[in-house]
Amino acid sequence: MAVSSLYETFTKRSRLDIACGADDQSSAFAVWHYNEAIRLLRTTTDRALILFVCVLFICVELLRKNSKDAVEHCRHGINILNEVRSESDFIKNHVQPAIQNLSIVPYLYGADPHSFPTLGKPAPATKYNFRNISEAHQSLVCVLVRVVRFARCLTEPRLEPGRNGPDPGTEWTQQDIVEDMDAWLEGLRHFTGYIYVPAGHEERDICRLLEMRWTVGKVMLLTSRSNNERAYDEHIDKFRTIVELAVPAAAAATASSGKRKPGYGTERHPLELGFTSLLAFVVMKCRIFELRLAAWKLMNKLHRPNDNIWSEDVTIVLGRRIMELEHHVNLDDMKLDDDDDISEMGEGDPALVQKERIVNFSANFANTEFPKRNVRFNFLLKEGQSKEYVVEDDWISVKSRPKTQLLEEESEWTWKGHC
């Protein structure tokens, strides 16, 4: 009941069709059922039930924008799952895949890999033989968790020059993960080329989405040891691949916009990150203007706030502002065509010097009147050739959530850690 109520509010908020104050009653309803579920759970010893409810608790806290408790519920679920010795079919087929899918969430909110548990031990690089798309998805989640943990173990050397990250151990070495990632991609292409050729556009979109996530993870992994933003310039081909994969998905979404059901074919995972976060990675880290602009326009086309928890208007506004600041342009003064030839983009050397590149950012959501909210972005840039950084503030007005949702909140986002 709590998840249902919160998700209804979540979808209504994205459409901006609820009046101010209309959330108070539904929020109280959801919190009451949430607390009641916690009370009832204290008396049970059924590990399968506890794990199942733990998944729901994680979803509740994500919908409530309470990242701290979502991370703790995820920690609790992973610890219990690691302790369960005899797996029931219910745990194996339903609970474990769900927790596995959510196990990457804590790292998006800054969880320390030295203290946060892993779900089992990392499997060595091997040959992947997928029987269905679901298996490919679950295997990729495990690989990407390794990528993010590895990146976090390096403690962001780009932001702390001269400080070396701790040795993550042989099982987390970069080359080992690279081999694992390459084996996964080979398995996916063998599956889609010889075992099962996706027929419908929704299935094809899922396969494209998986390959896009793999590509973002590969760039993250290969740039994780660098202390210079120019490291991303070596991966223009991968940025172009991400955009090329998103183009047919956007075309299919446009062609069937009046017929589509909510989501892009994974109705069982409404909190999937979707296309937007992956394209945002291109917008923020690729310094070829035409290519990142194409990615930004695709973000708008594939923006589905009803289904993807990351598809907030602020993400699109942020990507636009970063492009304008780094390239010294105003997109309002430009004619934005949809006839982009992706194949011809990114052949030249990015002209941006290091000091013009935004390394990191934070966002402060101010308490303002509905339906607009002011967001203060703090952009971190390198100061010339020195090891010091400077912070530039920028206030931007964004289409808002309902007034009752506009609480003062601070959040640190490091796009290097998102996949």
N, C-alpha and C positions, 0 to 999 in steps of 0.2 A: 504494500500500500504506500509506503514511504517513497520507494523508487518511482512508482507510477505517478504519484502526485508531483514529485520534483521534476520528473521528465516532462510532464504536461506543462509545467511552468517554464521549463527550459525551452520547449518548442514555441510556446506562446511568446516568450520574450524575444526570440529570434525574429518573429514576424512583427513585433512591436504593435500588437493589437489588443493589449490589455491596459486597463486604466491604472492610474497611479493608486497605490494602496490595495489593488486587487490581489496582490500576492500574499498579504498578511495572513489571511485565513488558510490558504492552501499550505503555506509554510508551517504554520502552527500544526495543521493536520499531519503533515509529513513528519515533523519533529516528534509529535506524540507517538506515532506508530514506530518510529525509529527507536525511541527510548523504550517502548514496550517490547520490541524485539530483543533489545539488549537484555532487559530484565528476564525475559523468558529463557534466553540462551544460557544464562548463568546456572541453570539447574540441569542442563543436559550434559551427558558424557559421550554423545554420539559424534565422533570426529568428522564423519562425512557431512552431518548436518551443520556442524560448526564451520567447516570449510566452505560449504555452499553459502551460508549466511555471510561469511567473511567477504565473499565476492560481491554480494549485494551491498555490504557496508562500504566497500571501496567505491562502488558506483554512487552510493548516496553522498559520500563526502566529496567526490569529484563534482557532482551536480550542485552541491552546496558551496563550491569553491573553497573547500577546506582541505588544502593540500597536505597539511601536517598530519591530520588524522587519517587521511587516505593512505599516506605512506606507512603509518604505523599499522593499519589494518593489513596492508600488503605484507609487511614484515612478519606479522603474526601468522598470516596464512601460509607464507613460504616456510616458516619454521615448523608449523604443524604438518604440512605436506611432506617435509623432509623426514619427519619422525614416523609417519604412517608406514608400517612395514608391509602389511597385506592390503593391497589396493583392491577395492571393490570396482566393479564395472562402472558404477556411477561416478566414482572419483576419477577413474582413469579416462572415461569418455566425455565427462562434462566439467567436473570441477578443475582438474589439473590443466586442461587447455585454457580455461578462463583465467586462472591465476597466472599461468604462463604468459598469456596475452597482456595481462595487467602488470607483469613484473618489471616492465620497462618504465612504467610511470614514475616510480620514486626517483629515478635518475634525472628525469626531466625537471624535478623539483629540488635537485641538488643533493640527493642522498649520497653519503660517503661510502664508496665500495669497500673500504677497509672494515666497516662495521655493519654494512647491510648484507644480509645473507643471500646466497645464490640458490636457485632451484635446482638441486642436484649438482653434479660435477660436469664441467664442460667436456663434451665428447670430442675426441680427436678428429682432425680433418679426415673425411672419408668420402666415399661415393654416395650420393643421395639418389634414392630410387622412390620417386613419389607415385602414389596410386591415385591421388586426387589433389585438388587445389588446397583443401584444408590442411593436408599434411605439409605442403610446401609453405603455407602461411605459418604454421606452428614451428617448423624448422627455422624459418627466417627470424622469427621472434627470438629464438635462442641465440642465433648468431648475432643479432643486433644488440642483445643484452651484453654479450661479450665485448662488442665494439664500444658501447657506451661506458661500461665498467673500465675498459682499458683507457679511454679518453679521460675519465674522471681520475684515474690513478695518477695521471700525469699532472694533476693539480693546475691545469691551465697555464703552461709555461709561457704562453704568449702574453699573459697579463702579469707574470711575475718573472721578469728577465733575470737570469742568473741562478734561478732556483730549479734544481732538477727534481723531477717527480720520483717517487720510490719505485724500485724495481717491482713490476707487477707479477713476477714469477714466470717460469717457463710455460705454464699452461695458458698464460694470458699474453704471451709475446706477440708482437705485431705480425710477424711472418706466419705464425701459426694460425692467427685469425684470418689473414689474407688467404691462406690456402683453404681454410674452411669456407670462406665467402665464395671463392672461385668454384669450389666443388658444389656449393648450393646452386649457383647460377647455371652451371653445366647441367645439374639435375633438373632444374626448371625448364631449360630449353629442350632437353631430351623429352621431358614429359609433354610439353606443349607441341613438340614437333613430331613425336612418334607414338606416344601413348594415348594422348587425348588432345584433340584440337578444339579449343573453345569455339562454340558455335554462335551463341548470342553475344550481343555487345556488352551485356553486364558481366559475363564471364571473362570476356576479353579485357574489360576495364580492371577487373580484379587482378589478372595476370600483369597488366601494365603497372598497376599500383604496387604490386610486389616487387617488380623490377626497379621501379622508381625508388622504393625504400632501400633496396639493395644498393643502388647507385649512390644515394645520399650517404648511406653507411660506409661505403667504400671511400668516398671523399673524406668523410670525417676521420676514418682510420688512418689514411695516408697523410693527412695534414696534422694529426694529433701531436706529433713531436716538434712541429715547427713553431718558431717564435716570431714569424713574419707573415703578414697577411698575403704577401705575394705567393705563398705556397699554393693558394687556390688557383693561381693563374696557370698552373701546370695541369689543371683538370677541366679545361674549357670543353673538351670533348664529352666529358661526363655530364657537365651542365647542359650541353646541347641535347644529349640523350634523354635527360629528364624531361626537357621541354617537348622533344619529339614524341615521347611516350604519352604526354598529356594532351597533345593536339587532337588525336582521334577520340579520346574520352570526352573532350569538350564538344567536339562536333556531334557525337552521339547524344550528349546531354541536351544540346540545343535542338536537335531534330526531334527528340521525344519529350521535350519539356512539358507538353500538355498531357502526356500519357504516362509518364514515369510514376512509379510508386516512390515513396520516400526512400532515400539511400541510393547506393550505386550497386546494389546486388548483395549486400551483406546485412540484411535486416536484423540478423542475430547480434550484430555488433554496432549498435547505434553510437557508441562512444569512440569509434575508430577515428584516428587522426585525419584520414582522408587525403585528398590531393593537395589541399591548401598549404599545409605545413611543409610539404616537400618542395612545392614551387616557391614558397617563401625562402627556403634555403638558397635557391638559385638567385632570387632577387637580392638577397643580402650578401652573398659571398661571391657571385660571379660579377666581374667588373667590366664585361662587355656590355655596353649600354643597350644595344638592340636586343641582345639575348635575354637580359634580365627584364627588359620592358615586355618582351613577349611572354615571359613567365608570369609577370604581374598581371597582364591582361587575361591570361588563362586562370589565374587565381580568382578573378572576378567571375569568369564563366562557370567555374567549378565550385563556387562558393555555395555551400549547402548548410546553413546554420541550423536547420532542423535536425540534421543527422550527424554532423561532425563537430565534436566539442571544441576543436581548435579553430573552426571557421568563424572567428569573430571579426567584426568590421575593423577592429583596431589592428589586426594583423595586416590587412590590406593597406590601411592608412600608413602604418609603420614602414612597410616595404616601399611605398611610394615616396615617403619623406627621405628615406635613406638614399634612394636613387637621386632625388633632387639635390640633396646636400653634397653627395660625392661627385656628381657630374655638373653641378652648378646650373641646373635647368629648372624650369617650371612646367610641369606637365599640362597645366591649363593653357599654356601658350603653344602647345604642340598639337598637330593633327595626328591622332592615333588611329592608324589603319589596322584592319584585321588580316590584310594580305601579307603575312610575314613569311618569308622564305627562310626557314630555320637553317637549312643546309649551308647558306652563305654567311651565317653569323659566326662570329668568334674566330675568324681566321687571323686577325691582327693581334698585336700585343697590347694588352690593356694599358692605357695611358696614365691611369691614376697612380700617383706616387704614394708611398707609404703613409705620409702625414695626412692625406686626404681620405684615407680609408677608415671607416668606422669599425672598431675592433669589437666593441661590446655595447650594451645599452641596458637601461632599466626603465621602468614605466611606473608612474604614480597616477592613479585614477582619482581625480578630485571629485568631491561631492557637489554636483551641479544639478540644475533643473532638467527634468525630462522635457523633450526627447533628445537633448544634446548633453554631452559630457566633455569636459576638458581633460586632456591627458598630457602630463608633462613627461617628455622623454629626455633622459640623460644619456647623451652619446659620448662614448669613450674613444678618443683618437690619440694616435702616437704624436708626440711633439718633436717634429723634425727628425734628426738623426740620434737624438738622445734616447735614453731608456725610460723617460718619464711620459706620463699620459696627461691629457687635458680632457676636461668634461665640458660639453656644450649642451645647454638646456634649450628645449624647444616645446612650446605649448601648441597642441593641436586639438581642434574640436572634432569629436567623433559622434556619429549617430549612437544614441545611448540605449542602455537597458532601461527598464522601468525604474522610477524613482526609488522604490524600496530596495532595489538591488544596488543602488549607487552608494556604497560604503567606501570609506577611505581605506585603501589597501595598497601595499607595496609588494612588488614582485620583481625578482631578478631573472631575466631570461638570457641564457647563453645559447645562441643558435648553433654553436658548434656541438652542443650536446643533444640536439633534437634529431630524432630519426623516426 
